[in-house]
């Protein structure tokens, strides 16, 4: 019985150590998600105004720019998947990967060849394990992305969309990331970045009630303005998606670590109860042995007196 009690005590110590680790990770994730939320909020005004500017140029001129004009028969598409470098975030990465796989299947069903661009070690590992081709990958910054990281990710994608498909370019650019809705809800979504769907962009940049939009003059030409604005538009959208993904990852980690901490606490209570039962059984057995020994000694003494 003593051996069983030692086993319970050893497991309690092990689970207690794990609980301390998960609690610390929960607190770290909670502090990081607040910072990530602030960055998302700070990047939104810039992205909104840039979207309005792009919309004004695209709708206010007759310029047919390759980044705003859809190909008649698109044959190639690029899919940018945003995952994290680290795990311990519940279903965060798997949901994004599944959304990217569904999008890829749909594009391939439409007869398009898909080039995959991956951000985050988890996504890269998933594709490498299944021996799927990766056009380019980016890792090492998913927990705290900067605008420079967004520019690094956007550069090959913009180059691909500006290149003719016959020379290895693509006709469409799609992005899959996890949108931060709340601390409890994060949703994996996919969106087409290029070519721009002017109706969707105009709706996104729709002014609030009573707000007056500025008028734009294009200098030197609308095409030159589009050449300058659209890469910035792609960079800002990717940057916002990276921030959304980072905030979602930290929220998912916080929720997963809180669940692990709670489960560890429940397990410790269960093991403590079992250890108490084992100790009580051991004490009862020892008392029974003492009483039995005393009774046997008393009987032996009574027999010798007779």
C-alpha positions as a printed Julia matrix, in Angstrom:
306×3 Matrix{Float64}:
   0.0     0.0     0.0
   2.93    2.35    0.73
   4.2     1.89   -2.83
   0.83    3.02   -4.24
   0.91    6.12   -2.04
   4.38    7.01   -3.37
   3.11    6.67   -6.94
   0.26    9.1    -6.25
   2.58   11.61   -4.6
   5.03   11.43   -7.52
   2.23   12.04  -10.04
   0.91   14.97   -7.97
   4.36   16.59   -8.02
   4.63   16.04  -11.79
   1.18   17.47  -12.55
   1.8    20.42  -10.2
   4.97   21.29  -12.12
   3.06   21.09  -15.41
   0.32   23.3   -13.96
   2.86   25.99  -13.08
   4.18   25.94  -16.66
   0.74   26.15  -18.29
  -0.28   28.93  -15.9
   2.81   30.93  -16.81
   2.18   30.39  -20.53
  -1.44   31.5   -20.07
  -0.34   34.76  -18.43
   2.28   35.42  -21.13
  -0.27   34.82  -23.91
  -2.78   37.1   -22.16
  -0.27   39.96  -22.1
   0.75   39.41  -25.73
  -2.78   39.3   -27.08
  -3.48   42.76  -25.63
  -0.45   44.18  -27.45
  -1.47   42.43  -30.66
  -5.01   43.86  -30.39
  -3.57   47.36  -30.07
  -1.47   46.86  -33.2
  -4.5    45.64  -35.13
  -6.46   48.71  -34.06
  -3.56   51.0   -34.96
  -3.17   49.53  -38.45
  -6.86   49.75  -39.36
  -7.08   53.53  -40.14
  -4.11   53.36  -42.5
  -5.51   50.31  -44.31
  -8.94   51.96  -44.58
  -7.63   55.21  -46.07
  -5.34   53.34  -48.44
  -8.29   51.23  -49.56
 -10.29   54.38  -50.25
  -7.45   55.84  -52.28
  -7.09   52.68  -54.36
 -10.85   52.61  -54.91
 -10.87   56.25  -56.0
  -8.12   55.67  -58.56
  -9.58   52.43  -59.87
 -13.16   53.67  -60.17
 -12.4    57.28  -61.08
 -10.4    56.5   -64.18
 -10.65   54.33  -67.25
  -7.21   52.85  -66.73
  -7.05   49.09  -67.13
  -4.33   48.11  -64.72
  -3.18   44.48  -64.49
  -3.74   44.51  -60.74
  -7.36   45.62  -61.06
  -8.31   43.82  -64.27
  -9.24   40.16  -64.13
  -7.76   37.78  -66.68
 -10.21   36.39  -69.21
  -9.1    32.81  -68.6
  -7.13   32.63  -65.32
  -4.91   29.57  -65.16
  -2.66   30.13  -62.14
  -3.3    31.37  -58.61
  -1.2    32.0   -55.52
  -2.44   31.14  -52.03
  -0.78   32.75  -49.01
  -1.38   30.75  -45.81
  -0.67   32.35  -42.42
   0.11   29.97  -39.55
   2.27   30.27  -36.43
   5.84   29.28  -35.66
   4.82   27.59  -32.41
   2.09   25.2   -31.34
   0.18   24.85  -28.07
  -2.66   26.9   -29.56
  -5.46   24.38  -29.83
  -6.97   24.14  -33.31
  -5.56   27.5   -34.46
  -3.14   26.13  -37.06
  -5.23   23.16  -38.17
  -8.25   25.38  -38.89
  -6.17   27.73  -41.07
  -4.54   24.81  -42.89
  -7.92   23.17  -43.55
  -9.28   26.45  -44.92
  -6.26   26.73  -47.25
  -6.7    23.15  -48.41
 -10.39   23.73  -49.18
  -9.5    26.88  -51.13
  -6.77   25.04  -53.05
  -9.16   22.23  -53.94
 -11.74   24.74  -55.18
  -9.2    26.6   -57.31
  -7.85   23.36  -58.77
 -11.42   22.26  -59.53
 -11.74   25.48  -61.55
  -8.75   24.38  -63.61
  -6.17   26.65  -62.0
  -2.67   25.68  -60.97
  -1.98   26.78  -57.38
   1.3    28.06  -55.93
   1.44   27.89  -52.12
   3.19   30.55  -50.05
   3.42   29.69  -46.35
   4.05   31.87  -43.3
   4.89   30.02  -40.06
   6.79   26.83  -39.24
   3.61   24.88  -38.49
   2.26   25.37  -41.99
   5.66   24.65  -43.55
   6.0    21.44  -41.53
   2.49   20.33  -42.55
   3.2    20.8   -46.26
   6.7    19.29  -46.08
   5.44   16.21  -44.23
   2.9    15.61  -47.0
   5.52   16.41  -49.67
   3.53   19.29  -51.12
   5.3    21.92  -53.16
   5.88   25.29  -51.5
   6.67   28.25  -53.73
   8.18   30.23  -50.84
   8.04   30.17  -47.04
   8.57   32.75  -44.28
   9.22   31.95  -40.62
  10.48   33.46  -37.39
   8.22   36.48  -36.88
   4.63   35.25  -36.48
   4.36   36.08  -32.76
   5.19   39.77  -33.28
   5.15   40.7   -36.99
   6.35   44.08  -38.21
   5.59   46.03  -41.38
   9.02   45.04  -42.69
   7.97   41.39  -42.38
   4.79   42.16  -44.34
   6.85   43.8   -47.09
   9.12   40.74  -47.22
   6.1    38.46  -47.63
   4.37   40.73  -50.15
   7.39   41.24  -52.43
   7.41   37.83  -54.19
   3.6    37.83  -54.38
   3.46   41.22  -56.1
   6.23   40.09  -58.45
   4.27   36.94  -59.27
   1.03   38.82  -60.03
   2.9    41.3   -62.26
   4.6    38.49  -64.21
   2.92   36.85  -67.17
   1.58   33.37  -66.44
   3.6    31.97  -69.33
   6.72   33.12  -67.49
   5.69   31.65  -64.13
   3.43   34.41  -62.86
  -0.09   34.11  -61.44
  -3.47   35.59  -62.32
  -4.92   35.7   -58.78
  -3.67   36.18  -55.24
  -5.59   34.7   -52.3
  -4.84   34.86  -48.59
  -5.91   32.53  -45.76
  -5.56   33.74  -42.18
  -7.3    33.64  -38.82
  -9.43   36.67  -38.04
  -9.52   37.85  -34.43
 -13.17   38.26  -33.45
 -12.89   38.13  -29.66
 -10.85   36.46  -26.93
 -13.08   33.4   -27.3
 -13.67   33.4   -31.06
 -11.13   33.29  -33.88
 -12.24   32.38  -37.4
 -10.14   31.08  -40.28
 -11.13   32.99  -43.43
  -9.93   33.31  -47.01
 -10.03   36.38  -49.22
  -8.87   37.34  -52.69
  -6.41   40.2   -52.61
  -5.72   40.56  -56.33
  -7.1    41.34  -58.8
  -9.16   43.76  -56.79
 -12.89   43.24  -56.77
 -13.87   46.91  -56.98
 -17.39   46.33  -55.66
 -16.07   44.59  -52.53
 -13.32   47.17  -52.04
 -15.77   50.04  -52.44
 -18.09   48.46  -49.87
 -15.16   47.96  -47.48
 -14.11   51.59  -47.89
 -17.66   52.91  -47.67
 -17.71   56.12  -45.59
 -19.65   56.43  -42.38
 -22.92   58.34  -42.4
 -22.33   62.07  -42.81
 -18.65   61.63  -43.73
 -17.45   63.48  -46.82
 -14.91   61.73  -48.98
 -12.0    63.74  -50.44
 -11.6    64.33  -54.15
  -8.46   63.01  -55.84
  -6.37   64.36  -58.68
  -4.12   61.78  -60.34
  -0.62   63.02  -61.05
   1.16   62.21  -63.29
  -1.43   59.58  -64.34
  -3.88   57.11  -62.85
  -1.76   54.2   -64.02
   1.35   55.55  -62.29
  -0.66   56.12  -59.12
  -1.95   52.54  -59.26
   1.61   51.29  -59.75
   2.56   53.06  -56.52
  -0.6    52.42  -54.49
  -1.41   48.78  -55.16
   1.82   47.3   -53.77
   1.23   49.36  -50.61
  -2.33   48.09  -50.56
  -1.15   44.49  -50.7
   1.47   45.13  -48.02
  -1.05   46.79  -45.7
  -3.56   43.97  -46.15
  -0.93   41.32  -45.47
   0.33   43.28  -42.46
  -3.18   43.52  -41.04
  -3.69   39.79  -41.66
  -0.38   39.01  -39.9
  -1.49   41.07  -36.9
  -4.91   39.42  -36.89
  -3.26   36.01  -37.03
  -0.86   36.88  -34.21
  -3.67   38.13  -31.97
  -5.72   35.02  -32.76
  -2.8    32.75  -31.99
  -2.14   34.35  -28.6
  -5.85   34.19  -27.75
  -5.97   30.52  -28.76
  -2.85   29.81  -26.7
  -4.34   31.56  -23.69
  -7.54   29.55  -23.99
  -5.66   26.26  -24.48
  -3.32   26.92  -21.56
  -6.21   27.92  -19.29
  -7.95   24.67  -20.17
  -4.75   22.74  -19.48
  -4.3    24.53  -16.14
  -7.89   23.78  -15.12
  -7.51   20.14  -16.14
  -4.27   19.89  -14.17
  -6.02   21.31  -11.1
  -8.82   18.76  -11.41
  -6.31   15.95  -11.85
  -4.39   17.08   -8.75
  -7.63   17.03   -6.73
  -8.4    13.52   -7.97
  -4.9    12.25   -7.24
  -4.94   13.91   -3.8
  -8.22   12.18   -2.99
  -6.81    8.83   -4.13
  -3.62    9.43   -2.13
  -5.68   10.21    0.99
  -7.67    7.03    0.47
  -4.49    5.02    0.06
  -2.98    6.59    3.19
  -6.17    5.92    5.13
  -6.2     2.32    3.93
  -2.56    1.98    4.97
  -3.3     3.39    8.43
  -6.33    1.1     8.81
  -4.25   -1.89    7.82
  -1.52   -0.98   10.3
  -4.11   -0.55   13.09
  -5.65   -3.91   12.19
  -2.22   -5.55   12.31
  -1.46   -3.96   15.72
  -4.84   -4.99   17.12
  -4.42   -8.49   15.72
  -0.92   -8.77   17.16
  -2.05   -7.49   20.56
  -4.98   -9.94   20.59
  -2.71  -12.82   19.66
  -0.24  -11.81   22.39
  -3.06  -11.58   24.94
  -4.33  -15.04   24.0
  -0.83  -16.46   24.28
  -0.36  -14.87   27.72
  -3.73  -16.2    28.94
  -2.84  -19.69   27.75
   0.49  -19.72   29.61
  -1.22  -18.56   32.87
  -3.49  -21.55   32.75
